Amino acid sequence: MEYKNYKLKFILRIMILVLGLTALVYSFVVLKSFMRTLFSSVFCILSIIELFQYLNKMHKDFKYFIQALIYEDFSNHYKSEDSKNVYNLFNQLNSKYQKIAFDKEVQYALIQTIIQNISIGIIVSDKNNNIELINNKINRLLKCNKLKSLNDLIIKYPILKDRFKNAIPGKPELIELQVEGELLKLSVNISKFKIEGKSLDLISFQDINVELDEQELLAWQKLIRVLTHEIMNSVTPISSLSSSLNKLLSNSILDNRIEQKNLDYLVNGLNAVQERSEGLIKFTESYKKLTQLKHPDYRKISAKPLLEGVLVLFKSEIEKYSINTEVSCTCDSDLYVDKLMIEQVLINLVKNSIEELIDTKKPILKLNYYIENERGVIQVKDNGPGISEDKIDKIFIPFFTTKEEGSGIGLSFARQIMRLHRGNISAKSIAEETIFTLKF
């Protein structure tokens, strides 16, 4: 309707101009009247000027309106008594964009308030390390004020330089910083994204001291319970047996003679003491192995040769028990890991699977590698009897074992290695299928 109204006014002005031109031609050619020709000429000139002013005004108003939208200036208001006038449409559009801009400002203010009050420190930087956004938590956490560049942060904490350089996007990394004499344990995560073609890094710093202290306390409590249980299981019979042997030997010395049966009992008792002592030494050696893992030596390796190489180590057992094996890799991407450590994890898992498959009909062992959510995944599958539901949640606890002669170290050792690689290991056991999954 607004457009039709504008077109009608424009046509009306054209018609008046045409009428004036017709009168001018008629007065000049037919009537040959000087006064009428002059009057018609003035009328035509005024009509042309008015039409030009009308078009120019519309052009200027439209131009100013578009510029106001571009620069988000919504203060202009156009006079319009007619609700169907084009200027009324300008006012409606102006009000609409003003509301959108207001809602945008409210949303931005809300996001800013959330960012500035969350308990995680946030820095957004560009490819030149210039800081685009920083929240208050960073200033409180790292005691840094008025940071303009990541380089300022690196100068204060040099350890961050290599951590930022070698960080894998999306994988949190634990770092320790000395901040004004206080040791902070931080979880640092870097995410990369683009806004309007501009590459940005989102770096988050989370203080996990409290959470780690709680987890450390729980870990110590669990460890003490395990150590107490294992040590008491060995020390109690040793103490009891030593007391009996001491009493027997003392009585024999008083009687000045040792009977053969007492001598045999003494020998057997000492053998039992030796056996339990060796068991205790073996237990402490296992614990020592679990607590002395070194930092991974990361290298790029191909997944398929790694998996095939592990199976070669168990070639004799695989042939002995007629186990069907399968290695599959659905992608060609390399793994960035410590080859020896991950190889040891796979050896433990394959060894466990083979032991479970000894009494299985048509035993099958599968090793798979694929990419899931941009993370490398290795799976070890077998169709053995599986792990009972009440035990599967405990198999990664140090010294917990389902085997009579097991040490309970292997899977705990595997989990520790995966954590050093900033990954995880999980287990799932259903009917005739057990799956161990390594995610990097």
C-alpha positions in Angstrom: 0.0 0.0 0.0 2.9 2.4 0.8 4.5 1.7 -2.6 1.1 2.3 -4.4 0.7 5.6 -2.5 4.1 6.8 -3.6 3.5 5.7 -7.2 0.2 7.5 -7.3 1.8 10.8 -6.2 4.6 10.4 -8.7 2.1 9.7 -11.6 0.0 12.6 -10.5 3.0 15.0 -10.8 3.9 13.5 -14.2 0.3 14.1 -15.4 0.4 17.7 -14.2 3.7 18.2 -16.0 2.3 16.6 -19.2 -0.8 18.9 -18.8 1.5 22.0 -18.5 3.6 21.0 -21.5 0.4 20.4 -23.5 -0.9 23.9 -22.6 2.5 25.3 -23.5 2.5 23.8 -26.9 -1.1 24.7 -27.5 -0.6 28.3 -26.4 2.6 28.7 -28.5 1.5 26.8 -31.7 -2.3 27.2 -31.9 -3.2 30.3 -29.9 0.2 32.1 -30.5 -0.5 34.0 -27.3 2.7 35.3 -25.6 1.2 35.7 -22.1 -0.4 32.2 -22.1 2.8 30.7 -23.5 4.8 32.5 -20.7 2.3 31.4 -18.0 2.4 27.8 -19.3 6.3 27.9 -19.4 6.5 29.1 -15.8 3.9 26.4 -14.8 6.0 23.7 -16.5 9.2 24.9 -14.9 7.6 25.0 -11.5 6.2 21.5 -12.1 9.6 20.1 -13.1 11.2 21.8 -10.0 8.6 20.4 -7.7 8.9 16.9 -9.2 12.7 17.1 -8.9 12.4 18.2 -5.2 9.9 15.4 -4.5 12.2 12.8 -6.0 15.3 14.3 -4.4 13.6 14.4 -1.0 12.5 10.7 -1.3 16.1 9.8 -2.4 17.7 11.7 0.5 15.2 10.3 3.1 15.8 6.7 1.8 19.6 7.3 1.8 19.6 8.7 5.3 17.4 5.8 6.4 19.8 3.2 5.0 22.8 4.9 6.5 21.0 5.0 9.9 20.5 1.2 9.7 24.2 0.7 8.7 25.4 2.8 11.6 22.7 1.5 14.0 21.3 5.0 14.6 17.7 4.6 15.4 17.0 8.1 16.7 15.4 9.4 13.4 11.7 9.7 13.2 9.8 10.6 10.0 6.6 12.7 10.1 3.7 10.9 8.6 0.0 11.5 9.2 -1.0 8.8 6.8 -0.6 5.2 8.1 -0.2 4.1 4.6 2.6 6.5 3.7 6.1 5.2 2.9 7.5 7.2 5.8 5.3 5.3 8.2 7.0 2.2 6.8 10.4 3.8 7.6 9.3 4.4 11.1 8.1 0.8 11.6 11.4 -0.6 10.2 13.3 1.9 12.4 11.4 0.7 15.5 11.9 -3.0 14.5 15.6 -2.6 14.1 15.8 -0.6 17.3 14.2 -3.4 19.2 16.6 -6.0 17.6 19.6 -3.8 18.5 18.3 -3.4 22.1 17.8 -7.2 22.4 21.3 -7.7 21.0 22.7 -5.3 23.6 20.9 -7.0 26.4 22.1 -10.4 25.2 25.7 -9.1 24.9 25.5 -7.6 28.4 24.1 -10.9 29.8 26.9 -12.9 28.1 29.5 -10.4 29.4 28.1 -10.7 32.9 28.3 -14.5 32.8 31.8 -14.5 31.4 33.1 -12.0 34.0 31.5 -14.0 36.9 32.2 -17.6 36.0 34.7 -19.5 38.1 36.9 -20.4 35.0 39.5 -17.9 33.6 39.0 -17.2 29.9 41.2 -15.6 27.3 40.4 -15.1 23.6 43.3 -14.3 21.4 44.0 -13.9 17.7 46.8 -15.5 15.6 49.2 -12.7 16.6 48.6 -13.4 20.3 46.7 -10.1 20.8 44.0 -10.6 23.5 40.4 -9.9 22.2 38.6 -10.9 25.4 39.7 -11.6 29.0 37.6 -12.0 32.2 38.1 -11.1 35.8 38.9 -14.6 36.9 42.2 -14.5 35.0 43.3 -11.4 36.8 42.4 -13.0 40.2 43.8 -16.4 39.3 47.1 -15.4 37.7 47.5 -12.0 39.4 47.8 -10.3 36.0 46.3 -6.9 35.3 45.7 -5.1 32.0 47.0 -7.9 29.8 47.1 -6.9 26.1 48.9 -9.9 24.6 49.5 -13.6 25.4 53.2 -12.7 25.3 52.8 -10.6 28.5 51.4 -13.8 30.2 54.3 -15.9 28.8 56.9 -13.4 30.0 55.5 -13.8 33.6 55.0 -17.6 33.3 57.6 -19.0 30.8 56.3 -22.5 31.3 53.2 -21.6 29.3 55.0 -21.0 26.1 55.6 -24.7 25.3 52.3 -25.7 26.7 50.5 -23.3 24.4 52.7 -24.3 21.4 52.2 -28.1 21.9 48.6 -28.0 23.2 46.1 -30.3 21.4 42.8 -28.4 20.8 40.0 -29.9 22.9 42.3 -31.9 25.2 42.7 -30.3 28.7 46.2 -30.4 30.1 47.2 -30.2 33.8 49.9 -27.6 34.6 51.4 -26.3 37.8 52.2 -22.6 38.3 53.9 -20.7 41.1 51.7 -17.7 41.6 53.1 -15.3 44.2 54.5 -18.2 46.2 51.5 -20.4 45.9 51.4 -23.6 43.9 48.4 -23.7 41.6 47.2 -26.7 39.7 45.3 -25.7 36.6 43.4 -27.5 33.9 44.2 -25.6 30.7 42.1 -26.2 27.6 42.5 -24.5 24.1 39.7 -24.4 21.5 40.1 -22.9 18.0 37.2 -21.2 16.1 36.6 -18.6 13.5 34.4 -15.5 13.5 33.9 -13.7 10.2 37.0 -15.4 8.8 39.1 -14.4 11.8 40.9 -17.2 13.5 40.7 -17.1 17.3 41.9 -19.2 20.3 39.7 -19.7 23.4 42.0 -20.5 26.3 40.4 -21.6 29.6 42.1 -21.9 33.0 40.4 -23.8 35.7 41.7 -24.1 39.3 41.4 -27.7 40.3 43.4 -27.6 43.5 40.3 -28.4 45.7 39.1 -31.2 43.4 42.5 -32.7 43.2 43.0 -32.5 47.0 39.6 -34.4 47.4 40.5 -37.0 44.8 44.0 -37.4 46.3 42.5 -38.0 49.8 40.1 -40.6 48.4 43.0 -42.2 46.4 45.1 -42.3 49.6 42.3 -43.9 51.5 41.7 -46.5 48.9 45.5 -47.2 48.6 45.9 -47.5 52.4 43.0 -50.0 52.5 44.6 -52.1 49.7 48.0 -51.9 51.3 46.7 -52.7 54.7 44.7 -55.7 53.4 47.6 -57.1 51.4 50.3 -56.6 54.1 48.1 -57.9 56.9 47.3 -61.0 54.7 51.0 -61.7 54.6 52.2 -60.4 58.0 49.5 -62.1 60.1 50.4 -65.7 59.2 54.1 -64.9 59.3 53.7 -63.6 62.9 51.5 -66.5 64.0 53.8 -69.1 62.4 57.0 -67.4 63.8 55.4 -67.5 67.3 54.6 -71.2 67.0 58.1 -72.0 65.6 59.8 -70.0 68.3 57.7 -71.8 71.0 58.5 -75.2 69.5 62.3 -74.4 69.2 62.4 -73.1 72.8 60.7 -76.3 74.2 63.1 -78.4 72.1 66.1 -76.5 73.5 64.8 -77.0 77.1 64.4 -80.7 76.5 67.8 -80.8 74.8 66.5 -82.8 71.9 64.5 -82.2 68.6 62.2 -84.9 67.3 62.1 -85.5 63.6 58.4 -84.4 63.3 59.2 -81.2 65.1 62.2 -80.7 62.7 60.0 -81.3 59.7 57.4 -78.8 61.1 60.2 -76.3 61.6 61.5 -76.7 58.0 57.9 -76.4 56.6 57.2 -73.4 58.8 60.4 -71.6 57.7 59.5 -72.4 54.0 56.1 -70.8 54.6 57.6 -67.7 56.1 60.0 -67.4 53.1 57.2 -67.9 50.7 55.0 -65.2 52.3 58.0 -62.8 52.6 58.8 -63.3 48.9 55.1 -62.6 48.1 55.3 -59.4 50.1 58.4 -58.3 48.3 56.7 -59.1 44.9 53.8 -57.0 46.0 56.0 -54.0 46.9 57.9 -54.4 43.6 54.5 -54.3 41.7 53.6 -51.1 43.6 56.9 -49.6 42.9 56.4 -50.3 39.1 53.0 -48.6 39.3 54.3 -45.4 40.8 57.4 -44.9 38.7 56.0 -44.2 35.2 58.0 -41.7 33.2 56.6 -38.9 31.0 55.6 -40.2 27.5 58.1 -39.8 24.6 55.6 -38.7 21.9 56.2 -39.9 18.4 54.1 -40.2 15.3 53.4 -43.9 14.6 51.1 -45.8 12.2 48.3 -47.7 14.0 48.2 -50.9 11.8 51.8 -52.0 12.2 51.5 -51.4 15.9 48.5 -53.7 16.2 49.9 -56.3 13.9 53.3 -56.2 15.8 51.5 -57.0 19.1 49.8 -60.0 17.7 53.1 -61.3 16.3 54.4 -61.4 19.9 51.6 -63.9 20.8 51.8 -66.0 17.6 52.6 -69.3 19.4 49.6 -68.9 21.8 47.3 -67.8 19.0 48.2 -70.9 17.0 48.1 -73.2 20.0 44.5 -72.2 20.9 43.4 -71.8 17.3 42.3 -68.2 17.8 41.0 -66.3 14.8 42.5 -62.8 14.8 41.5 -59.7 12.8 43.2 -56.3 12.5 41.2 -53.4 10.9 42.1 -49.7 10.4 39.3 -47.5 8.9 41.6 -44.5 8.5 45.2 -43.7 7.6 45.8 -41.0 10.3 48.8 -41.6 12.6 48.9 -41.8 16.4 50.9 -39.3 18.4 51.9 -41.5 21.4 54.8 -43.2 23.2 55.1 -46.4 21.2 56.6 -48.5 24.0 54.0 -47.4 26.5 51.0 -48.0 24.3 52.5 -51.3 23.1 52.8 -52.4 26.7 49.1 -51.5 27.3 48.1 -53.5 24.2 50.3 -56.5 25.3 48.5 -56.6 28.6 45.0 -56.4 27.0 45.8 -59.0 24.3 47.4 -61.3 26.9 44.2 -61.1 29.1 42.0 -61.8 26.0 44.0 -64.9 25.1 43.8 -66.2 28.6 40.0 -65.7 28.5 39.7 -67.5 25.1 41.5 -70.7 26.2 38.3 -72.6 26.9 36.1 -70.8 24.3 34.8 -72.5 21.2 35.7 -70.7 18.0 37.7 -68.0 19.8 37.9 -64.6 18.0 40.3 -61.7 18.8 39.8 -58.4 17.0 42.0 -55.3 17.1 40.4 -52.2 15.5 41.5 -48.6 15.0 39.3 -45.7 13.9 38.6 -42.0 14.4 35.7 -40.8 16.5 35.0 -37.2 17.2 38.5 -36.3 15.9 40.0 -38.7 18.4 42.0 -41.9 17.7 40.3 -45.0 19.1 41.8 -48.5 19.5 39.5 -51.4 20.5 40.5 -54.9 21.7 37.6 -57.3 21.4 37.2 -61.0 22.2 34.3 -63.5 22.5 35.4 -65.0 25.8 33.2 -65.5 28.8 33.5 -61.9 29.8 33.7 -60.0 33.1 30.9 -60.2 35.6 28.8 -57.0 36.2 29.9 -56.8 39.9 33.6 -56.8 38.9 33.8 -54.7 35.8 33.8 -51.5 37.8 36.7 -52.7 39.9 39.1 -54.1 37.3 41.1 -50.8 37.1 41.7 -50.6 40.8 45.3 -51.3 41.7 45.9 -54.9 42.9 42.3 -56.0 42.2 42.3 -59.2 40.1 39.9 -61.8 38.9 42.6 -64.4 38.4 44.1 -66.7 41.1 47.7 -65.8 40.1 47.1 -62.3 38.9 48.9 -59.3 40.4 46.1 -56.7 39.7 48.7 -54.4 38.2 48.1 -54.7 34.4 44.9 -52.8 33.9 45.7 -50.2 36.5 49.1 -49.7 34.8 47.2 -49.4 31.4 44.9 -46.7 32.8 47.8 -44.7 34.2 49.6 -44.8 30.8 46.4 -43.6 29.1 46.1 -40.7 31.5 49.7 -39.7 30.8 48.6 -39.6 27.2 45.6 -37.4 28.2 43.3 -40.2 27.0 41.3 -42.9 28.8 40.6 -46.6 28.8 37.2 -48.2 29.4 35.8 -51.7 29.4 32.4 -53.2 28.4 31.4 -56.8 28.7 28.2 -58.2 27.3 27.1 -61.7 26.2 30.1 -63.4 24.5 31.9 -60.1 23.9 34.4 -58.1 25.9 35.6 -54.8 24.6 38.5 -52.6 25.9 38.5 -49.2 24.3 41.5 -46.8 24.3 40.7 -43.2 23.4 43.6 -40.7 22.6 
